[in-house]
Amino acid sequence: MAAGKKRILLSCGSGIVTSTIARKKVEELLDSHGYKGQYEITQVPLASAPEQSRNYDFIVATSIAPTELHCPYVNGVPYLMGVGTEASDAEILRLMEE
C-alpha cells in the first residue's frame, strides 16, 4: 500500500443512516484484510460528495454514482442489501493497494 492512510469518503442521501451501515461493513472488510489503522473514513451527504471527493482516495456511495466525482467510485448498495458484496469488496481491496 502507498505510504500514509487511505482517505475513504462514504456517502448516502443524508450522510448518516445508510452510510453508517455501509461503514461498518467496509471497516470489517478492511480490518479482516490487515488494513486496521491504515485508513480513515469520512461520512458525508450525497449532495456534498462531488466537491469533497477532491480530497479522497475513493468514495463508497450507497446510491448511484454522483456526477462530477474526483476520485474512484465504489457501489455501496450491496452492503445495504446484504448480497452481491463480492464486486464492491474486490474493488475496495484493489483501491487500497494503489
C-alpha positions in Angstrom: 0.0 0.0 0.0 1.1 3.5 -0.7 2.5 5.5 2.3 0.1 7.2 4.6 -3.5 6.4 5.4 -6.1 5.9 2.6 -8.8 8.5 2.8 -12.2 7.0 2.1 -15.3 9.0 1.6 -18.6 7.3 2.4 -21.8 8.9 1.1 -25.5 8.4 1.3 -28.6 10.7 1.0 -28.2 12.3 4.4 -24.7 11.2 5.3 -25.8 9.4 8.4 -28.1 6.3 8.3 -27.2 4.1 5.3 -23.6 5.2 5.2 -23.2 4.1 8.8 -24.4 0.6 7.9 -22.0 0.6 4.9 -19.2 2.0 7.0 -19.4 -1.0 9.5 -19.2 -3.4 6.5 -16.2 -1.6 4.9 -14.4 -1.4 8.3 -14.9 -5.1 8.8 -13.6 -5.9 5.3 -10.5 -3.7 5.7 -9.7 -4.8 9.2 -10.0 -8.5 8.3 -7.6 -8.0 5.4 -4.9 -6.4 7.6 -5.7 -2.7 6.9 -6.6 -1.8 10.5 -5.2 1.7 11.2 -4.3 2.3 7.6 -7.4 4.2 6.6 -9.8 6.9 7.7 -13.4 7.1 6.7 -15.5 10.3 6.5 -19.3 10.2 6.0 -21.0 13.0 4.0 -24.4 13.7 2.4 -24.6 12.8 -1.3 -25.0 16.5 -2.2 -21.5 17.4 -0.9 -19.8 14.3 -2.3 -18.6 15.7 -5.6 -16.7 18.6 -4.0 -15.5 16.6 -1.1 -14.2 13.8 -3.4 -11.2 16.0 -4.4 -9.5 15.2 -1.1 -10.1 11.4 -1.0 -8.6 8.3 -2.5 -12.1 6.8 -3.3 -15.7 7.0 -2.4 -18.2 4.3 -1.4 -21.7 5.5 -2.0 -25.0 3.9 -1.1 -26.6 5.4 -4.1 -25.9 5.8 -7.8 -22.6 7.4 -8.6 -22.8 11.2 -8.0 -21.8 13.2 -11.1 -18.5 15.0 -11.3 -16.6 12.9 -8.8 -12.8 13.5 -8.5 -12.0 10.0 -7.2 -12.9 6.4 -8.0 -16.5 5.3 -7.1 -17.4 2.0 -5.4 -21.0 0.9 -5.3 -22.0 0.6 -1.6 -25.6 -0.5 -2.3 -24.8 -4.2 -1.9 -23.7 -3.5 1.7 -27.3 -2.4 2.5 -28.9 -5.3 0.7 -26.5 -7.9 2.3 -26.0 -9.7 -1.1 -23.6 -9.2 -4.0 -20.9 -7.6 -2.0 -18.1 -9.5 -3.7 -17.5 -7.0 -6.5 -17.5 -4.0 -4.2 -15.2 -5.8 -1.7 -12.8 -6.6 -4.5 -12.8 -3.0 -5.8 -12.2 -1.6 -2.3 -9.3 -4.0 -1.7 -7.8 -3.1 -5.2 -8.0 0.6 -4.4 -6.3 0.1 -1.1 -3.3 -1.3 -2.9 -3.0 1.7 -5.2 
